[in-house]
Amino acid sequence: MRIAVCVKYVPDPKTVEVDPLTGAIDGSRLLSIINPADAGALELALQMRGSGDTVQVLTVGPPEAAAALREALAVGVDHVERLWDATRPTTHPVRTALLLAAALRSPTSTGLPTLEGAMPDLVLCGARSTDQGSGLVPTLLAEYLDWPVVTDVTHVTHDGAVARVQCRLERGARAEVEVTLPCVLGLEPGIARLRHASLTGLMAAQRAAIPARDAVDLGVTAADRDVPVPTLEAVLPPRPRPRAMRMPDSSQAPHERIGQILSAGVARKSGQILEGPPDQMAAAIITFLRERGLLMETGT
């Protein structure tokens, strides 16, 4: 079985510091890591790999993203590849999925003999990234490949050409489904924890050459790259819910209607303080309860 894992190199939330004067993120202190959900997908692929199986890791990003691929090589994957469109300075889920799909459809240039002439049987992605969190890449990638997709996956097992997955639903519910390979799975961050690389693996990964292909090498035309994508203009807080106002009774006096408007229709509670001997106060309480129907008369 051939497994492909799509990873993203994202800023480490632990190193994000904001300048108190400018409000901008301090880039000099910022470090990057493999997206936690993608790291879990990578570990799951290594656990699923059997004898004769291969694991391929792809990422879309600038040359700095090669550090994520070296980490993948250090933990034992068979092949890595970096994809990038130099004409676009930033990434977007639509363009990212387009480049990934083009790379998966043309595996003959990857240099891995076991992948020549065949597409992967299974593609694993993180359900969402920590920097943008759109969660669109697994679905868009499946659309470009014309494969089935299951997102928010919390558990995966496979038996031949069928994968049995458990996915998260709203309000803590879970659903178990079967999907036929090939398919794309979007995995939740807690599905697995990436193993630690050995010293030998780290040293070999530092010396390894990282293959890279751009949009032209992948056969992605300028028309494909110019596909319109939505842009974020501003982030605004939600509009507060309007407060319901109770209309006062028109038969009341003006000062009473004004009082109802100011109190939003909530009547003030009134009370009475009883003073006197205990037998008189008890009789007053019994009379109060009888007048309101809370105390029934009993026969003697």
One Martini backbone bead per residue (centre of mass of N, CA, C, O) as a GRO file, in nm:
protein
  300
    1MET     BB    1   0.098   0.035   0.020
    2ARG     BB    2   0.024   0.379  -0.051
    3ILE     BB    3   0.128   0.664   0.142
    4ALA     BB    4   0.008   0.997   0.187
    5VAL     BB    5   0.140   1.301   0.336
    6CYS     BB    6   0.014   1.615   0.448
    7VAL     BB    7   0.205   1.901   0.528
    8LYS     BB    8   0.266   2.179   0.765
    9TYR     BB    9   0.439   2.482   0.821
   10VAL     BB   10   0.414   2.624   1.145
   11PRO     BB   11   0.372   2.816   1.397
   12ASP     BB   12   0.464   2.827   1.721
   13PRO     BB   13   0.261   2.910   1.981
   14LYS     BB   14   0.496   2.935   2.205
   15THR     BB   15   0.652   3.179   2.016
   16VAL     BB   16   0.425   3.386   2.038
   17GLU     BB   17   0.485   3.742   2.020
   18VAL     BB   18   0.373   4.062   2.124
   19ASP     BB   19   0.396   4.385   2.063
   20PRO     BB   20   0.293   4.635   2.280
   21LEU     BB   21   0.317   4.881   2.073
   22THR     BB   22   0.226   4.754   1.775
   23GLY     BB   23   0.085   4.447   1.773
   24ALA     BB   24   0.304   4.271   1.659
   25ILE     BB   25   0.474   4.007   1.557
   26ASP     BB   26   0.766   3.854   1.665
   27GLY     BB   27   0.982   3.719   1.430
   28SER     BB   28   1.252   3.661   1.597
   29ARG     BB   29   1.084   3.439   1.795
   30LEU     BB   30   0.989   3.261   1.566
   31LEU     BB   31   0.874   2.930   1.532
   32SER     BB   32   0.863   2.608   1.366
   33ILE     BB   33   0.622   2.345   1.281
   34ILE     BB   34   0.444   2.080   1.265
   35ASN     BB   35   0.141   2.025   1.231
   36PRO     BB   36  -0.021   1.846   1.464
   37ALA     BB   37  -0.220   1.694   1.275
   38ASP     BB   38   0.005   1.604   1.073
   39ALA     BB   39   0.176   1.447   1.276
   40GLY     BB   40  -0.042   1.235   1.332
   41ALA     BB   41  -0.061   1.134   1.039
   42LEU     BB   42   0.232   1.040   1.020
   43GLU     BB   43   0.222   0.829   1.246
   44LEU     BB   44  -0.005   0.658   1.127
   45ALA     BB   45   0.145   0.579   0.868
   46LEU     BB   46   0.376   0.428   1.015
   47GLN     BB   47   0.184   0.220   1.154
   48MET     BB   48   0.053   0.113   0.871
   49ARG     BB   49   0.316   0.015   0.775
   50GLY     BB   50   0.430  -0.240   0.584
   51SER     BB   51   0.539  -0.475   0.397
   52GLY     BB   52   0.611  -0.283   0.106
   53ASP     BB   53   0.545  -0.016   0.207
   54THR     BB   54   0.474   0.341   0.163
   55VAL     BB   55   0.593   0.678   0.257
   56GLN     BB   56   0.469   1.000   0.172
   57VAL     BB   57   0.581   1.347   0.179
   58LEU     BB   58   0.405   1.662   0.162
   59THR     BB   59   0.464   2.013   0.074
   60VAL     BB   60   0.357   2.360   0.092
   61GLY     BB   61   0.640   2.575   0.034
   62PRO     BB   62   0.903   2.720   0.109
   63PRO     BB   63   1.227   2.649   0.180
   64GLU     BB   64   1.169   2.642   0.495
   65ALA     BB   65   0.982   2.373   0.475
   66ALA     BB   66   1.214   2.154   0.474
   67ALA     BB   67   1.224   2.098   0.781
   68ALA     BB   68   0.973   1.911   0.786
   69LEU     BB   69   1.097   1.693   0.595
   70ARG     BB   70   1.339   1.619   0.773
   71GLU     BB   71   1.168   1.515   1.006
   72ALA     BB   72   1.037   1.289   0.839
   73LEU     BB   73   1.299   1.141   0.768
   74ALA     BB   74   1.392   1.086   1.066
   75VAL     BB   75   1.128   0.886   1.122
   76GLY     BB   76   1.108   0.703   0.826
   77VAL     BB   77   1.048   0.792   0.556
   78ASP     BB   78   1.075   0.742   0.201
   79HIS     BB   79   0.946   1.028   0.100
   80VAL     BB   80   1.000   1.366  -0.024
   81GLU     BB   81   0.821   1.687  -0.099
   82ARG     BB   82   0.838   2.010  -0.250
   83LEU     BB   83   0.594   2.268  -0.299
   84TRP     BB   84   0.575   2.551  -0.539
   85ASP     BB   85   0.471   2.901  -0.604
   86ALA     BB   86   0.656   3.173  -0.696
   87THR     BB   87   0.407   3.367  -0.796
   88ARG     BB   88   0.308   3.307  -0.491
   89PRO     BB   89   0.366   3.434  -0.174
   90THR     BB   90   0.105   3.278  -0.090
   91THR     BB   91  -0.121   3.077   0.063
   92HIS     BB   92  -0.397   2.851  -0.030
   93PRO     BB   93  -0.618   2.602  -0.022
   94VAL     BB   94  -0.661   2.589  -0.328
   95ARG     BB   95  -0.359   2.585  -0.418
   96THR     BB   96  -0.265   2.357  -0.240
   97ALA     BB   97  -0.453   2.134  -0.357
   98LEU     BB   98  -0.357   2.163  -0.649
   99LEU     BB   99  -0.058   2.079  -0.605
  100LEU     BB  100  -0.108   1.807  -0.467
  101ALA     BB  101  -0.269   1.675  -0.696
  102ALA     BB  102  -0.049   1.701  -0.914
  103ALA     BB  103   0.166   1.529  -0.761
  104LEU     BB  104  -0.011   1.265  -0.732
  105ARG     BB  105  -0.055   1.235  -1.053
  106SER     BB  106   0.289   1.267  -1.073
  107PRO     BB  107   0.505   1.014  -0.957
  108THR     BB  108   0.748   0.964  -1.168
  109SER     BB  109   0.937   1.219  -1.043
  110THR     BB  110   1.017   1.125  -0.741
  111GLY     BB  111   1.225   0.858  -0.730
  112LEU     BB  112   1.029   0.624  -0.639
  113PRO     BB  113   0.994   0.309  -0.740
  114THR     BB  114   0.717   0.220  -0.589
  115LEU     BB  115   0.557   0.484  -0.734
  116GLU     BB  116   0.566   0.413  -1.017
  117GLY     BB  117   0.269   0.453  -1.199
  118ALA     BB  118   0.130   0.540  -0.914
  119MET     BB  119  -0.103   0.601  -0.687
  120PRO     BB  120  -0.220   0.644  -0.400
  121ASP     BB  121  -0.430   0.480  -0.160
  122LEU     BB  122  -0.357   0.704   0.068
  123VAL     BB  123  -0.465   1.017   0.222
  124LEU     BB  124  -0.317   1.224   0.472
  125CYS     BB  125  -0.462   1.474   0.690
  126GLY     BB  126  -0.517   1.744   0.848
  127ALA     BB  127  -0.802   1.897   0.938
  128ARG     BB  128  -0.620   2.141   1.060
  129SER     BB  129  -0.469   2.442   1.119
  130THR     BB  130  -0.315   2.676   1.343
  131ASP     BB  131  -0.316   2.939   1.153
  132GLN     BB  132  -0.604   2.910   0.990
  133GLY     BB  133  -0.833   2.673   1.014
  134SER     BB  134  -1.025   2.586   0.761
  135GLY     BB  135  -1.043   2.272   0.656
  136LEU     BB  136  -1.016   2.246   0.316
  137VAL     BB  137  -0.795   2.061   0.193
  138PRO     BB  138  -0.916   1.771   0.197
  139THR     BB  139  -1.165   1.841   0.021
  140LEU     BB  140  -1.022   1.967  -0.224
  141LEU     BB  141  -0.839   1.729  -0.290
  142ALA     BB  142  -1.069   1.526  -0.344
  143GLU     BB  143  -1.190   1.688  -0.577
  144TYR     BB  144  -0.941   1.680  -0.767
  145LEU     BB  145  -0.927   1.348  -0.749
  146ASP     BB  146  -1.206   1.205  -0.716
  147TRP     BB  147  -1.253   1.140  -0.405
  148PRO     BB  148  -1.310   1.032  -0.113
  149VAL     BB  149  -1.416   1.186   0.210
  150VAL     BB  150  -1.295   1.221   0.557
  151THR     BB  151  -1.360   1.405   0.845
  152ASP     BB  152  -1.282   1.417   1.171
  153VAL     BB  153  -1.075   1.196   1.250
  154THR     BB  154  -1.006   0.950   1.533
  155HIS     BB  155  -1.011   0.665   1.366
  156VAL     BB  156  -0.807   0.393   1.210
  157THR     BB  157  -0.882   0.122   0.982
  158HIS     BB  158  -0.763  -0.156   0.774
  159ASP     BB  159  -0.898  -0.382   0.497
  160GLY     BB  160  -0.750  -0.350   0.236
  161ALA     BB  161  -0.992  -0.160   0.045
  162VAL     BB  162  -1.082  -0.083   0.349
  163ALA     BB  163  -1.190   0.184   0.561
  164ARG     BB  164  -1.218   0.236   0.913
  165VAL     BB  165  -1.395   0.507   1.061
  166GLN     BB  166  -1.382   0.769   1.307
  167CYS     BB  167  -1.600   1.045   1.366
  168ARG     BB  168  -1.673   1.368   1.445
  169LEU     BB  169  -1.935   1.525   1.608
  170GLU     BB  170  -2.165   1.686   1.746
  171ARG     BB  171  -2.174   1.687   2.088
  172GLY     BB  172  -1.966   1.421   2.101
  173ALA     BB  173  -2.022   1.256   1.869
  174ARG     BB  174  -2.013   0.941   1.681
  175ALA     BB  175  -1.889   0.793   1.367
  176GLU     BB  176  -1.913   0.495   1.162
  177VAL     BB  177  -1.720   0.423   0.868
  178GLU     BB  178  -1.692   0.322   0.523
  179VAL     BB  179  -1.411   0.328   0.291
  180THR     BB  180  -1.288   0.333  -0.026
  181LEU     BB  181  -1.016   0.274  -0.192
  182PRO     BB  182  -0.930   0.564  -0.261
  183CYS     BB  183  -0.854   0.828  -0.012
  184VAL     BB  184  -0.944   1.099   0.210
  185LEU     BB  185  -0.807   1.206   0.532
  186GLY     BB  186  -0.915   1.397   0.817
  187LEU     BB  187  -0.727   1.457   1.104
  188GLU     BB  188  -0.700   1.468   1.425
  189PRO     BB  189  -0.462   1.560   1.653
  190GLY     BB  190  -0.514   1.304   1.874
  191ILE     BB  191  -0.450   1.029   1.712
  192ALA     BB  192  -0.130   1.098   1.735
  193ARG     BB  193   0.221   1.065   1.825
  194LEU     BB  194   0.511   1.165   1.735
  195ARG     BB  195   0.797   1.035   1.705
  196HIS     BB  196   1.121   0.998   1.784
  197ALA     BB  197   1.421   1.069   1.667
  198SER     BB  198   1.711   0.962   1.580
  199LEU     BB  199   2.034   1.042   1.547
  200THR     BB  200   2.074   0.907   1.274
  201GLY     BB  201   1.825   1.033   1.138
  202LEU     BB  202   1.905   1.331   1.173
  203MET     BB  203   2.173   1.322   1.016
  204ALA     BB  204   2.056   1.215   0.747
  205ALA     BB  205   1.849   1.447   0.703
  206GLN     BB  206   2.062   1.682   0.682
  207ARG     BB  207   2.200   1.544   0.413
  208ALA     BB  208   1.955   1.554   0.255
  209ALA     BB  209   1.779   1.587  -0.035
  210ILE     BB  210   1.520   1.813  -0.138
  211PRO     BB  211   1.269   1.783  -0.325
  212ALA     BB  212   1.148   2.004  -0.597
  213ARG     BB  213   0.839   2.161  -0.716
  214ASP     BB  214   0.671   2.339  -0.943
  215ALA     BB  215   0.408   2.431  -1.134
  216VAL     BB  216   0.544   2.358  -1.402
  217ASP     BB  217   0.632   2.066  -1.330
  218LEU     BB  218   0.314   1.988  -1.267
  219GLY     BB  219   0.124   2.128  -1.498
  220VAL     BB  220   0.039   2.410  -1.400
  221THR     BB  221  -0.140   2.654  -1.504
  222ALA     BB  222  -0.220   2.983  -1.507
  223ALA     BB  223  -0.527   2.938  -1.496
  224ASP     BB  224  -0.522   2.761  -1.240
  225ARG     BB  225  -0.371   2.977  -1.054
  226ASP     BB  226  -0.614   3.204  -1.116
  227VAL     BB  227  -0.804   3.119  -0.921
  228PRO     BB  228  -1.050   3.224  -0.736
  229VAL     BB  229  -1.018   3.369  -0.408
  230PRO     BB  230  -1.079   3.425  -0.098
  231THR     BB  231  -1.076   3.716   0.114
  232LEU     BB  232  -0.962   3.883   0.400
  233GLU     BB  233  -1.066   4.191   0.529
  234ALA     BB  234  -1.210   4.132   0.820
  235VAL     BB  235  -1.244   4.136   1.187
  236LEU     BB  236  -1.548   4.101   1.359
  237PRO     BB  237  -1.759   4.130   1.590
  238PRO     BB  238  -2.039   4.033   1.704
  239ARG     BB  239  -2.354   4.112   1.702
  240PRO     BB  240  -2.561   4.216   1.918
  241ARG     BB  241  -2.833   4.128   2.077
  242PRO     BB  242  -3.133   4.237   2.086
  243ARG     BB  243  -3.339   4.392   2.312
  244ALA     BB  244  -3.623   4.324   2.450
  245MET     BB  245  -3.929   4.517   2.437
  246ARG     BB  246  -4.187   4.610   2.637
  247MET     BB  247  -4.504   4.707   2.596
  248PRO     BB  248  -4.703   4.918   2.729
  249ASP     BB  249  -4.991   5.006   2.876
  250SER     BB  250  -5.214   5.244   2.748
  251SER     BB  251  -5.407   5.262   3.015
  252GLN     BB  252  -5.193   5.392   3.157
  253ALA     BB  253  -5.008   5.597   3.305
  254PRO     BB  254  -4.735   5.767   3.217
  255HIS     BB  255  -4.553   5.694   3.466
  256GLU     BB  256  -4.605   5.387   3.437
  257ARG     BB  257  -4.492   5.346   3.150
  258ILE     BB  258  -4.209   5.453   3.209
  259GLY     BB  259  -4.145   5.238   3.425
  260GLN     BB  260  -4.166   4.993   3.231
  261ILE     BB  261  -3.944   5.078   3.037
  262LEU     BB  262  -3.708   5.099   3.249
  263SER     BB  263  -3.775   4.784   3.352
  264ALA     BB  264  -3.856   4.596   3.105
  265GLY     BB  265  -4.133   4.479   3.247
  266VAL     BB  266  -4.029   4.451   3.541
  267ALA     BB  267  -4.153   4.378   3.834
  268ARG     BB  268  -4.152   4.471   4.142
  269LYS     BB  269  -4.091   4.365   4.448
  270SER     BB  270  -4.307   4.302   4.725
  271GLY     BB  271  -4.339   4.375   5.081
  272GLN     BB  272  -4.400   4.262   5.430
  273ILE     BB  273  -4.386   4.367   5.761
  274LEU     BB  274  -4.411   4.194   6.062
  275GLU     BB  275  -4.571   4.292   6.370
  276GLY     BB  276  -4.579   4.119   6.681
  277PRO     BB  277  -4.724   3.875   6.791
  278PRO     BB  278  -4.717   3.548   6.699
  279ASP     BB  279  -5.029   3.500   6.659
  280GLN     BB  280  -5.072   3.739   6.462
  281MET     BB  281  -4.864   3.660   6.242
  282ALA     BB  282  -4.988   3.383   6.181
  283ALA     BB  283  -5.266   3.489   6.093
  284ALA     BB  284  -5.158   3.665   5.857
  285ILE     BB  285  -5.034   3.433   5.693
  286ILE     BB  286  -5.292   3.266   5.657
  287THR     BB  287  -5.450   3.486   5.510
  288PHE     BB  288  -5.256   3.519   5.270
  289LEU     BB  289  -5.281   3.224   5.164
  290ARG     BB  290  -5.593   3.221   5.124
  291GLU     BB  291  -5.617   3.460   4.918
  292ARG     BB  292  -5.416   3.282   4.706
  293GLY     BB  293  -5.485   2.963   4.728
  294LEU     BB  294  -5.256   2.805   4.926
  295LEU     BB  295  -5.499   2.756   5.140
  296MET     BB  296  -5.704   2.518   5.250
  297GLU     BB  297  -6.001   2.426   5.365
  298THR     BB  298  -6.096   2.246   5.654
  299GLY     BB  299  -6.262   2.024   5.818
  300THR     BB  300  -6.397   1.957   6.154
   0.00000   0.00000   0.00000
